[in-house]
Amino acid sequence: MTETPLASDHHATAATLTAAPATGGRAELVARMVESRQLSAMDATALEELPAGPETEEEILQWLAGEYGLAYTALENVDPDRAILARFPARILLREEMLPLRQENGHVEVALSRLFAAPGLDSLKAFTDLKLQPVLAPSAALQREIKKHLGVGADTLNLLEQEEGFQVLADEHQDEGDLDKAAEDASIIRFVNQILGDAVSMRTSDIHVEPFEHELRIRYRIDGLLQEVPVPGQIKRFQPAIVSRIKILSNLNIAEKRVPQDGRIKIRVKGSDVDIRVSVIPMLHGEAVVMRLLRQDAGLVALEKLGMDRRDSEHFSRVLEMPHGIALVTGPTGSGKTTTLYAALNQINDSVRKIITIEDPVEYQLRGINQIQVAEKAGLTFARGLRAILRHDPDVVLIGEIRDQETAQIAVQASLTGHMVFSTLHTNDAPGALTRLVDMGVEPYLVASSLEAVMAQRLVRKLCPLCKEEDTTVRTRQLRQRVPAIANATLYGAVGCRECRMTGYTGRQALFELMTMSPAIREVLLRGGSSLEVKEVARREGMRTLIEDGWRLVREGITTPAEVLRVSKDEDASFTFATEA
């Protein structure tokens, strides 16, 4: 094996290379790699002289490995030896971006991307007295695997363990002043910031911090499902300080640990404003925290990009142009109701209509639309705010959620006095919204005369386009036989790759069930018919149910049957289909 080039005379600065004329994209990449000690000046010059040399970081590292007789790995399906990994200080591995892989022939293979950063390997040798063998790997893959195997914030917690005078007190001895000081420690601040920044970059909707007897678990909800975040084992020791830091950011009382508390944090990550709703609840082994992340400047989805089929899109567009009435979007929490309503408002937002919203919270800021934030502690509830809104001469009103009888009755009265009202409701399907309003105390004749449309929706995960494969398993063949809607379709299954973090899915798509009111549906409502009767009439008039819309996405290769059955409810189904792991 050729000796690794770590001598100081092989080092070079970026200025050495950048003084030479640039020849395009490869020259800029090579300059950056010299600056980060991935390349030497001599190797950079050799690369520039190649007429058709490597163009990407991966290709350059592979070329470099060949030049020096080193191994190269893309770190795909690599599982480092945990016993070997435990012998190296996490703070050095994170600082130098190195990852020990395994021990062979008396040498420990260490994956790195900065071959000419000598102090890194020297530090590892000094700490472990082991013989090290460099293995080149792409920097992005290294960062991903280091975070995966060492955990988020491992360097921070290692520093905390070494700091003299820093102590996290046990619950029964906690002093408010000591805990406040601990929560303001620079390392704790950095750790919480790492968690928040990491969550934003991974498109996380919720962060769960959950205390157990011997561990503190952190999970992110991504694309609707919770995924555990790798964290260092010693994080449990710092649980009180971490929770207190979150409380300080949320303007909550760190001394109160017996009752639930709610707060709010506003952060900016890479120029993006993120509003975070914080809920703290005392549990058996400490306080649990859930943080919901709302990106203030997230791009609005255009109505035509929501993915409705032609019939639903045409009917919904006609509803938006109605001069008065109520249009409801129903579904569980996190089913995309607000996104649909904002897309609808954006569609009709013009200079001749006044649109006012009252929300809790305001999730997106819409240009040209008047938005009100509910503040129940100050007495500004949905009902009180809605009464005030109607004195501001609006044409269109959005109510974040109809939660009680008072709000429902005011919404009905607003629609009957010439306003178009949009809102959300928690029901399983579109027909169920009618009986839900009646159960709230609104007279059936008022519901029949004011309600114009109800749309139920759910979110399914979309298959990763890079790794999805045709599904020819036995259970899929059985499903084809039982569901005529997909009998002749090509069905795909989730596989998993680096781009989708081995989940097989990336992003989400909505399923829709749009029911527009008709004389027949109103007649069923007025005579006290059930939601099942309403559903039968609506289906005869062309309504497509959630699961039927899901089969449309399956036929188009957008999602899997397991996803559709996971989020929808089909009372007529006579089969079961196990969801994917």
N, C-alpha and C positions, 0 to 999 in steps of 0.2 A: 504494500500500500504506500502510495506517495505521501511524503510528509506533509502535514497540513500547513498551509502558508499563514502562520500567525506571527511571524517576525515583524518588528516595528518598521523595518526598511521596506516592507511590502505595503504599508499603509499609504493612503493618499487622501487629499481633501477634494471636495467637490470643485473648488476653484481650478484645480489642475485640469480637469476635464472641460468644465464649462468655458474655459478660455478658448477652447478650440471651436471652430464653426459648427453650429448645430445643423443636423441634416434631417430633422423631422421628429416624429413621435418616438422612434427608437432612441435617438440621441438624448431626448429629455428623460426617458425612462432610465437609461444608463447613468445619466447624471444624478438622478435621485438615488439610484442604487449605490453609487460611489459615496454619496453624502451619508447614506445610512450604513456604510461599511459592509454592504453586501458584495461589492466588487472592489478590486484594486484599480488604480489608475492604469497599470500595465495591462490588465485584462480588459479594461474599458477600451483602450487603444486597439487591442487585438480585435475586439468586437466590431469597432468602427471600420476596420479594414476588411471585414468579411463582406463580400458583395451581396449575399442573401442570408444574413445571419438570423438568429432568433429575434422575435418581435415582442414577446411577453415576458413577464417576470419568471413564470414557470419555465419557459423555454431557455431563458438566460441561465437560470439556476441549473437546469439539466446540462447545458453546455459546460458550465463551470465545474460541475461534478465530474464530467468526462475529462476535463483538462487536468484535474488534480487527483483523479482516481478515487473519488468519493462516491458513496451511495446517494441516491436521491429518492425521496418519498413524497407522494401527494397527501400522505396522512389519511388515506381512505381506508376505513375498516381496520384502523390501527388501535390496539388496546395496550397502553403502556403497562409495564410491570409495576404494580402498586407498591411492592416491597422496595423496589429500586427507587421509585418516585419519592417515597417517604424519606429517603436518605438525603434529599437535597432541599435546601431552604427555599420556600415558596417565593420569598421576596426577590431572590436573585433570579429564579426562573422567570418570574413575571417581568422584572426590570430588563433582563437581557433577552427575553423572548426565546427561551430554550426549553426543551421538553425531553427529559430522559425517557428512552423507550424500553430498552432491555439490556441485559448483560450477556455477552458472548465472547468466548476466547479471552477472558480476562479484561475485556474492554466494555465500557458502558456506552452504548450508542445514544448520542444526544442530537435530537433534531433542532436545527437552527436555520435561520435565513441570512444572518449576518456573519458570514464566514470570517471576515477580517476585523471583527470586534474582539480583539484578544483579551481584554479585561474580563469578559464574561466567562469564558472557559477557564481562565486562570482563577477566578473567584470560586468556581465550582470545584476545581482541583484542590484548592486550599481548604475548602470546607470538608471534603469527603476523602481526599487522598486516594482517589480512584483514577484509573487510566480512562480517558474519555476519547471516543471516536465520533467526530462530527458527521452528521447526515443532513444533507441540504433538504429544505422543505419550503414551500411558499409561505410568505409572512401571514397572509389572511388565514390559511389553514392552521398555522401555528397558534395564532391568537384564538381561533375557535376551539382547538383542542386543549389549550392551556386553561381556558375558561371552563371547559367541560370537565376536566379532570382535577383541577385545583379549586374551582369554585369562584363565583363572583366575589371580588374584594379580598381574595386570599392574602395579597400583599399588605393590605391595610390591617387585617387582623393579626398578621405576624408582627407588624410594627407595634401594635397595641400590646401584645404579649411581652414585648421586650422593654416597653416604657416603664421606667421606675416611677412609683408613686401613683400609677393608674390602677384603680381597683373598682370592679363592679360589685356592689354590695348585694348580699342576699336579700330577698324580698322582705323578710321580717325585720331587717335592720336598716332598711333604706332610709336615708335622710334626704329631704327635698333639696337641700343645698348641695350635698355631695353628688346626687344624681344629676342635678342640673349642670354641675361642672363637668361630669363625665359625658353628658350628652353634647356639651359644647366642645369636647375634645376634637382636635382637627382630624384625627383618624376616624372617629365615629361620623363626623360630618362627611368626610370623604366616602366612607362606606355607603351611607344612605344615598349620597349623590350618585354613586356607581349603580346602585340598584335602580334608581329612578331613570338615569340615563340609559341603562341597558334595556329597561322595559319599554321606553319610548322607541328606541331603535328597532325593537322586535315587534312593533305593532301590537303591543299589549293593551288590552282594555281594562284589566284589573290586576292588582298586585295583592297577593294574600300572604301575610306574615302570621304564621300559626305556631304557638308554643305547645310543646309536648314535654313529657317528663325529662327526657334525656336529649332532646334536640329542638332546634328552632327551624321550622320548615318554611321555605319561601317558594311560592308558586306564581306563575304568570298565566293569565287566561288569554290565549292566543287563538283567534278564529273560533271562539266559542268554547274551547276545551282547555282545562287546566293542565299546565305542564310544569313539572318540578324543576326548579333552578338549582344547579349544583352550587353548594356553598361549603366553605371549610367546616370541618367537624367542630372546631372550637368556637363557632359562632354562638352557641348556647350561653357561654359565659358572659357575652356582651348583650344579651337580650334586653335587660332593663334599660341600658343606655340607648340602644337602637330605637326602642319604642318611645323613650322620652325625647329623642331627637325628632322623631316624626311628630310627636305632640307639640314640641316647640315650634316647628314649621307650621303646624295647623292652628296655632294660638289656642291650644288646649291646656288644661290644668294638669301638670305632670304629677302633682301630689295626690290627685284623685284617681284611685285604682279600683273603686268598688262599683261604679255605675258606668253605663255606656256614654261615650262622648262622640260628637260629630264635628268635624272641622273642614277646612278647605286650604289647599296650598296652590299657589300659582308659580310655575317655573318656566324658564326659557331654555330650550335645548337646541343648539345649532340654529338659532334664529326662529325657532318654532315655539309659540306660547302654548303651554299645556296647563289646563285647570284640573286639579286633583281633588276629588271628594274623599274625605277620610272618615272612616268609621272605626272606633276603638271599643271593643267589648271585653270585659273581664272573663277569662276562662279558668279552668281548673289549675293550669300551670303557668298562669300569667295572662297578660293582655294580648288579645289577637287584634290585628289591624288589617283592614281591607281598604285599598286605595283604588278608586275608579279614575282612569285617565281620560280626559276629554281634550282633544287637540282643537284649540280655538281657531287656528287658521287652516284646518283640514279642508281640502278642496271639496266643494259641493258636487254631488253626483247629479248630472243632468237627468231629467225624467226619462228620456229615451235610453239612457244607459243603465236603468235599473234592472232590465232583463225581463220585462213583462212580455207576454205574447201579444199578438196583434189585437185580439178581441179586447182583452183587459186594458191595453194601452188606449184604444179608441174610446172605450166606455169611461175610463178614468179622466181622460182629457175633456170629455163632454161635461163630467161632473165639475171640473175645475172652472168651467165657464158659466156655471149656474149663478144667478144673482143672489140667491139665498138658499138656506138649508143647512143640514149638518152632514159632514163626511167624516167617518171614523176609520182609524187604522187600529187593528187589534192584534194582540200577540203577547207573549211573555216578555219579561225584561231581557233586553239585549237581542231582540229580534229585528232590529233595524227600523222600527216605527218612525223614530225622529228623522232618520235619513230620508225616508220616503216623503214625510210631510214637508221637510225643508226643500226637497226637490220640487214638490208641488207648488210651494210658495214662490220659489225662484222662477217657476214657469209663468206665473201670473203676475209677477212683480213688475209693475209699470208705473208711469207717472200719473195715471188717471185713477188708480185705486190706492186707498190708504189701508195698509196692512199692519195690524198690531198683534204681538204675541205675548203671552204670559207663560213662563216656563220655570221649571225647577229641576236642574239648573238650565241656564242658557248654554246650549252645547256648541252652537256655531253662531258667529256674528254675521248677520245678513245685511248687506249694503242696501240702504233704501227702505228697510223695514224697521218699525219701532218695536223694540224688544224689552220686556219687563222681567226682572228676576224676582221670583217669590221669596219673601222674607218672613217666615211664619213667626219668628221671635219678635219681629217688629209689628206683627199684626197684618202683614200683607199676604193674605191667602189667595188661592185661586178664585174663590167666590168674591172676595172683596175687590181684588184686582179686576175681575171681569166686569163688575158693576161700574167701576171707574172707567174702564176701557170704552164701554158703550156710550159714555158721555163725551168721548173724543171723536165722534163721527167716523167710525171705521167702516170700510166696505167688507174687509175680510178679517176674521179673528182666529188666531191659533191658541188653543188651550192645551198646555203641555199634557195634562191627563185629567179625565173626569173621574174624581175619586169618591164623590159623595153626592147625596141627593140635591143639596143646595147648588152645587156647581152644575149638575145635570139640568136642573130646572132653569137656571139662568141661561145656559147654553141653548135650550129649547126656545125660551122666550126671545133670545137674541136672533135666532134663525127666523122666527115668526114675524119679527119686526124689520126684516129686510137685510139681514147680515148673513154672509157665508161663514160658517163656523167649521173649523177643522180641529180634531182632537184625537186622543188615543184612549183605549179602554183595554182592560185585561180580560179577554175571553179566549176560549180555545179555537173558535172558528167564527166566520162572519155572521151566520144566522144567530149565533148565541148572543150577539150584541143587543138584539132587539129585546129578548127576555131579560138581559142584564139591566137595561135601562128601566124596564117595568119593575124589576125587583128593587131597584133603587128608589122607587116611589114616583116615577114619572108616569102619568096616565097614558094608557095605550094609544088613545086617539091623538095625543100630543106627539108621541113617538112616530106614529104613522104619518102625520102631517108635516113633520119637520125633517125626519131622516131621509137622506137621498141616496147614500151609498155607504157600505161597510167593506173594508178590505182587511182580511186576515193575512198575516205573513209569518214566515219562519226563515232562518238562514241556514243554508247547508254549505259545507266546505267544498271548494272547487278542487278538482284533481290537478296535481302539478303537471303542467304540460310537458315537462322535460323527462319525466320518469313513468308516466302512466302506461299501463299495458293492458291488452285485451284480457278479460276475465273469462276463462273457460272452465271454471271449477264446477263440481257437481251441483252445489247449492245454487249457483247462478243458472244452470240449465233447468233446474227444478222451478226456479222463480219465473223463467220465461214461460213455462207451461201454465203457470197459475195467473200470470198477469198479461192479458192480451196486448196491453199498451206497449210492452217492450218485447213482444214475442219475436219480432224480426230485426231488432236493433242490435248493434254491436255494443256490448257492455264492457266497460273498462274498470280496472281495479287499481287501488293505491299501492305503490311500490315503496317509494322513499329514496331520496338522494340528498346530496349536500345542500342544494339550493332550497329544498323544502324542509331542512333539518330532520330528514328521515321520517317525516310524517306521511308523505304521499299527497299532501294537500297544500295549497297556497291560496289565500284569499277566500272570500265567501260570496255566495249568490243567494238572492231571495227567492222563495216560493210565494206565489200570490193566490189568494182566493177572493175575487171581487164579486160582491153581490150588490146590484143596483135595485132600488125599490121599484116595485111595479104594483098595479091594482090588485093582482092576485096575492102578492106577499102581504100587502096592507090588509087585505080581507082576512087572511089567516091570523094576523096580529090582533085585529079588532075583535075577533071572536074568541080570543084567548088560546090560540093554537100553540103547540110546543115548538121549540127550535128545530126539532127533527122534521116537523111538518113544513116549516119555513124552508129548511134545506131541500126537501124533496121538490117543492115548488120552484126554488131558485135553480136547481139542477135541470129541471125540465125547461127552464127559460134560458139555459146555456151556461150557467155558472160552472166553472171548473174548480174542483176542490184542491186543497193543498197537495194531497198525494198525487192527484192527476197532473198537477203542474210539475210536481217532482219527477214524474215519469217522462215529461217532456225534456227536462234537463238531462235525464239519464240517456234518452235517445240521442241527444246532441253531444254526448260524451263529456259533459261539463262536470258531472258528479257521479257518485256510485249509488246503487240501490240501498246499500246499508245506511248511507247518509240520509236519504229521503225517508226511510222508515224510522231513523233515529229521531227526527224532528217532527214528523207528522203523525196524525192519528187517523186510522182507517177502521171505522166500526164494522165495515163489511168484510174485512180481510179474514180469510180462513186459514192463514198460514203465518208462520213466524220466520224471521230471517235474522240470524245472529249478526249483531253489529261487529265491525272490524275492531281489532285490538288497537 
